[in-house]
Amino acid sequence: MSGRSEPLGKSRMDEPGHQSHRGRTEQWRAEDSRDAHVHGVANPVHLTTARGLQALKWSLGILGIAAMVQLCVVVASGSVALLADTIHNAADACTAIPLGIAFVLMRRTPSARFTYGYGRVEDLAGVAIVLVILASALAAGYEAVRRLIDPHPISALGAVGLAGAIGFLANEAAARIRIRTGREIHSAALVADGYHARVDAVVSLSVSAGAIAVKLGFPIADPIIGFAIAAAILGIVWDSARTVFTRLLDGVEPDLAAEICHAGEHVAGIGAVLETRARWLGHRLHAEADIAVDSALSVREGIEIAERFRREVMTHLPELAALHVGIVDQGAQPAGADASRPRSRWL
């Protein structure tokens, strides 16, 4: 072929087996620039999972030590509020295990069966975390109700108050580590676990408050606070489950599709951005979008427009790992297209 490249209207997309139900379409897929920069040096998934594992190790160690200290005080004091906090801190430390396993499995390269890789394992780990948190809430609630029915005296109130303070410091440290790292690697499960630890820090402070109340002559305050802790944990279960299951069902932030459409407004030659789709695979965001261009353009010009659009979207959404762009004949757009689908039109 010499001179001008073959027009889109006469490309191989017209051959049998290449016709799209929306018109002649050419698919364009490219990994983001971050992947290109580390190609041959380090897999970006390995880098992010390594950081996630490091955060989990630190938080596991901090919460594990705090739980062991609190358990010793529980045995000495018999405080049900501290017992509830200890159970929950131990469970919170254990949530690092399924998430750590997920991060390790995500390092495996895609296969013929799992062509998208193993990012979904992180979402399944999130489900396991929710179940562990739920079990800790039920256990804490059971102990609180049992102690309300059959009260027992509490001793070593000073140690109980100190153990509550230790739980607060440990949970706040774990929360900071998990939230910061989770945001940096875009891990919803790790961020949710971090916010969970932050609420736990406040819960641990309530144990100290309960010790003070018992010291002032209100022994029933201990099981009541234990029951309040169980109720607070159930609230965490609800928030965490909503976040985890949203991603498991391919839910994304509502403004992502609008952001992709907005990026197309900065690229000359695009008549419309149609059919935007996005989903998280673990902490890696993948998206697809169809762009409508003039069929009089050459194949090369269409590809150049798609590449400019890809770069523009990557600029607007730095967390995007990959973008799949479809080139659609602008004149072949259906007249009765669903207006509810995200799109942006201009000339």
C-alpha positions in Angstrom: 0.0 0.0 0.0 1.4 3.4 -0.9 0.5 6.9 0.0 -2.5 7.4 2.2 -3.5 4.4 4.4 -6.6 2.4 3.7 -9.8 4.3 4.8 -11.7 2.9 7.7 -14.7 2.5 5.5 -12.8 0.0 3.4 -10.7 -1.8 6.0 -10.7 -5.5 6.9 -13.5 -4.8 9.3 -15.9 -5.1 6.3 -14.9 -8.7 5.8 -17.1 -11.6 7.1 -16.4 -12.3 10.7 -15.1 -8.7 11.4 -18.5 -6.9 11.4 -19.5 -5.4 14.7 -23.2 -5.0 15.7 -22.4 -1.3 16.2 -20.4 -0.8 13.0 -16.9 -1.4 11.9 -14.7 -1.6 15.0 -11.0 -1.9 15.6 -9.9 -2.8 19.2 -6.9 -1.1 20.7 -5.4 -2.3 23.9 -2.4 -0.9 25.7 -0.9 -1.0 29.2 -0.3 2.2 31.0 3.0 4.1 30.9 4.0 2.8 34.3 4.0 -0.8 33.1 6.2 0.3 30.1 8.7 2.0 32.4 9.3 -1.1 34.5 9.1 -3.7 31.7 12.0 -6.1 32.0 12.8 -4.8 35.5 9.9 -5.5 37.8 6.3 -6.4 37.4 4.1 -3.5 38.8 1.8 -6.1 40.4 4.7 -7.5 42.2 5.7 -4.1 43.4 2.3 -3.2 44.8 1.6 -6.6 46.3 5.1 -6.4 48.0 4.1 -3.1 49.6 0.8 -4.6 50.6 2.5 -7.6 52.2 4.9 -5.3 54.1 2.0 -3.3 55.5 0.2 -6.5 56.5 3.3 -7.8 58.3 3.7 -4.7 60.4 0.0 -4.4 61.3 -0.1 -8.2 62.1 2.8 -7.9 64.4 1.5 -4.7 66.2 -2.1 -6.1 66.7 -0.8 -9.5 67.6 1.4 -8.2 70.4 -1.5 -6.0 71.7 -3.9 -8.9 71.7 -1.5 -11.1 73.7 -1.0 -8.3 76.3 -4.7 -7.8 76.6 -5.4 -11.5 76.9 -3.1 -11.7 79.9 -5.0 -8.8 81.5 -8.4 -10.5 80.7 -7.3 -13.6 82.6 -6.2 -11.5 85.6 -9.2 -9.2 85.7 -12.2 -11.0 84.2 -13.3 -7.9 82.3 -15.8 -8.8 79.5 -15.3 -5.5 77.8 -11.6 -6.1 77.5 -12.4 -9.7 76.4 -14.5 -8.4 73.6 -11.8 -6.0 72.5 -9.2 -8.7 72.7 -11.2 -11.1 70.6 -11.7 -8.4 68.0 -8.1 -7.3 67.9 -7.0 -10.9 67.5 -9.5 -11.4 64.7 -8.3 -8.2 63.1 -4.8 -9.4 63.2 -5.9 -12.7 61.6 -7.5 -10.8 58.7 -4.0 -10.1 57.4 -3.7 -13.8 56.6 -6.2 -14.2 53.8 -5.2 -10.8 52.4 -1.6 -11.8 52.5 -2.4 -15.0 50.7 -4.3 -13.0 48.1 -1.3 -10.7 47.5 0.9 -13.7 47.0 -1.4 -15.4 44.5 -1.9 -12.1 42.6 1.8 -12.3 41.6 1.1 -15.3 39.4 1.1 -14.5 35.7 -2.1 -14.8 33.7 -2.8 -18.2 32.2 -4.9 -19.6 29.4 -7.7 -20.2 31.9 -7.3 -17.0 34.0 -6.5 -14.6 31.2 -7.1 -11.5 33.4 -4.8 -12.8 36.1 -5.7 -13.5 39.8 -6.8 -10.0 40.9 -10.2 -11.3 42.0 -8.5 -13.3 44.8 -8.1 -10.0 46.7 -11.9 -9.5 46.5 -12.4 -13.0 47.8 -10.0 -12.2 50.7 -12.2 -9.2 51.4 -15.2 -11.5 51.8 -13.2 -13.7 54.2 -12.2 -10.6 56.2 -15.9 -9.6 56.5 -16.8 -13.1 57.8 -14.0 -13.0 60.4 -15.1 -9.6 61.6 -18.7 -10.9 61.8 -17.6 -13.9 63.8 -15.7 -11.6 66.3 -18.8 -9.5 66.7 -21.0 -12.5 67.5 -18.4 -13.9 70.0 -18.1 -10.5 71.8 -21.9 -10.1 71.9 -22.4 -13.5 73.3 -19.9 -12.9 76.1 -21.5 -9.5 76.9 -25.0 -11.0 77.2 -23.7 -13.9 79.3 -22.0 -11.5 81.7 -25.1 -9.4 82.0 -27.1 -12.5 83.0 -24.4 -13.8 85.3 -22.4 -10.8 86.7 -18.8 -11.4 88.0 -16.6 -9.0 89.9 -13.8 -7.3 88.1 -10.3 -6.8 89.5 -7.1 -5.1 88.4 -9.0 -2.1 87.0 -5.8 -0.1 86.5 -4.4 -2.9 84.3 -7.7 -3.0 82.4 -7.5 0.7 81.6 -3.9 0.4 80.5 -4.7 -2.6 78.3 -7.5 -0.5 76.6 -5.0 2.3 76.0 -2.5 -0.2 74.5 -5.3 -1.5 72.2 -6.0 2.1 71.1 -2.4 2.8 70.2 -2.0 -0.6 68.3 -5.2 -0.1 66.3 -4.4 3.4 65.3 -0.9 2.4 64.2 -2.3 -0.5 62.2 -4.9 1.8 60.7 -2.4 4.4 59.5 -0.2 1.7 57.9 -3.1 0.0 56.1 -4.9 3.1 54.9 -1.8 4.8 53.6 -0.6 1.7 51.8 -4.1 0.7 50.6 -4.6 4.1 49.0 -1.2 4.1 47.4 -1.8 0.7 45.7 -5.6 1.2 45.3 -6.5 -1.8 47.4 -10.1 -1.5 48.6 -9.7 -4.5 50.9 -6.7 -3.0 52.6 -8.2 0.4 53.0 -11.4 -1.1 54.4 -9.3 -3.1 56.9 -7.5 0.1 57.8 -10.7 2.0 58.6 -11.9 -1.0 60.5 -8.8 -0.8 62.7 -9.4 3.0 63.2 -12.8 2.3 64.6 -11.3 -0.4 66.7 -9.0 2.2 68.2 -12.0 4.1 69.5 -13.6 0.9 70.8 -10.4 0.1 72.8 -10.7 3.5 74.4 -14.2 2.6 75.6 -12.6 -0.3 77.5 -10.6 2.3 79.5 -13.7 4.3 80.1 -15.5 1.2 81.3 -12.7 0.5 83.8 -13.1 4.1 85.2 -16.9 3.6 85.4 -16.5 0.4 87.4 -14.0 2.1 89.7 -16.6 4.8 90.4 -19.2 2.1 91.5 -21.0 1.1 88.3 -20.0 -2.6 87.7 -22.7 -3.1 85.1 -20.8 -0.7 82.9 -18.3 -3.4 81.9 -20.7 -5.8 80.2 -22.7 -2.9 78.7 -19.6 -1.6 77.1 -18.8 -5.1 75.9 -22.2 -5.2 74.2 -21.7 -1.7 72.7 -18.4 -3.0 71.2 -20.2 -5.9 69.6 -22.7 -3.5 68.1 -19.9 -1.2 66.8 -18.2 -4.2 65.2 -21.5 -5.1 63.4 -21.5 -1.6 61.9 -18.0 -2.2 60.6 -19.2 -5.5 59.1 -21.9 -3.6 57.2 -19.6 -0.9 55.8 -16.8 -3.4 54.9 -19.2 -5.8 53.2 -20.7 -3.0 51.1 -17.3 -1.9 49.9 -16.0 -5.5 49.2 -19.2 -6.8 47.5 -19.4 -3.6 45.3 -16.0 -4.4 43.8 -16.8 -8.1 43.6 -19.8 -7.3 41.5 -17.7 -5.0 39.2 -18.9 -1.8 40.9 -16.8 1.3 40.6 -16.9 4.9 41.7 -19.8 6.6 39.7 -17.6 9.4 38.4 -15.1 7.1 36.7 -17.2 6.7 33.5 -17.9 10.5 33.4 -14.1 11.1 33.8 -13.4 8.9 30.8 -15.9 10.7 28.7 -14.5 14.1 29.8 -11.0 13.0 28.7 -12.3 12.5 25.2 -13.3 16.2 25.0 -9.7 17.1 24.9 -8.9 14.9 21.9 -9.5 16.3 18.4 -11.2 13.9 15.9 -13.5 12.1 18.4 -17.2 12.6 17.6 -18.4 10.9 20.8 -17.3 8.6 23.6 -19.7 5.7 24.0 -20.2 2.6 26.1 -17.6 3.3 28.8 -17.0 0.4 31.2 -14.6 0.0 34.1 -13.9 -2.6 36.8 -11.4 -3.3 39.5 -9.4 -6.6 39.4 -8.0 -6.6 42.9 -6.2 -3.2 43.1 -5.8 -2.8 39.4 -8.4 -0.8 37.4 -9.3 -1.9 33.9 -11.5 0.1 31.5 -13.0 -0.1 28.1 -14.5 2.7 25.9 -15.8 3.1 22.3 -15.0 6.3 20.5 -16.9 7.4 17.4 -14.7 8.8 14.5 -15.3 9.9 10.9 -15.2 6.9 8.6 -13.4 9.0 6.0 -10.3 8.8 8.2 -7.6 6.3 7.5 -6.9 3.3 9.7 -3.6 4.9 10.8 -5.4 8.2 11.7 -8.0 6.3 13.7 -5.4 4.5 15.6 -3.5 7.7 16.3 -6.7 9.3 17.7 -7.3 6.2 19.9 -3.7 6.4 21.2 -4.1 10.1 22.0 -7.4 9.3 23.8 -5.7 6.5 25.8 -2.9 8.9 26.9 -5.5 11.5 27.9 -7.5 9.1 30.0 -4.4 7.8 31.7 -3.6 11.4 32.6 -7.1 11.9 34.1 -7.0 8.5 35.9 -3.5 7.6 37.0 -4.8 4.5 38.8 -5.9 3.0 35.5 -3.8 -0.1 34.7 -5.1 -0.8 31.2 -7.5 0.8 28.7 -9.2 -1.1 25.8 -10.4 1.3 23.1 -12.9 0.5 20.3 -13.1 2.7 17.2 -16.6 3.0 15.9 -17.9 4.6 12.6 -19.5 7.8 13.7 -22.2 7.4 11.0 -23.1 3.9 12.2 -24.3 5.0 15.7 -27.8 3.7 16.3 -30.4 6.4 16.2 -32.2 5.1 19.3 -29.2 4.6 21.5 -29.8 4.3 25.2 -29.4 7.9 26.6 -28.8 6.5 30.1 -25.4 5.1 29.1 -22.4 7.4 29.9 -21.4 9.3 26.8 -20.2 12.8 25.8 -20.9 14.3 22.4 -19.4 17.3 20.6 -18.3 18.4 17.2 
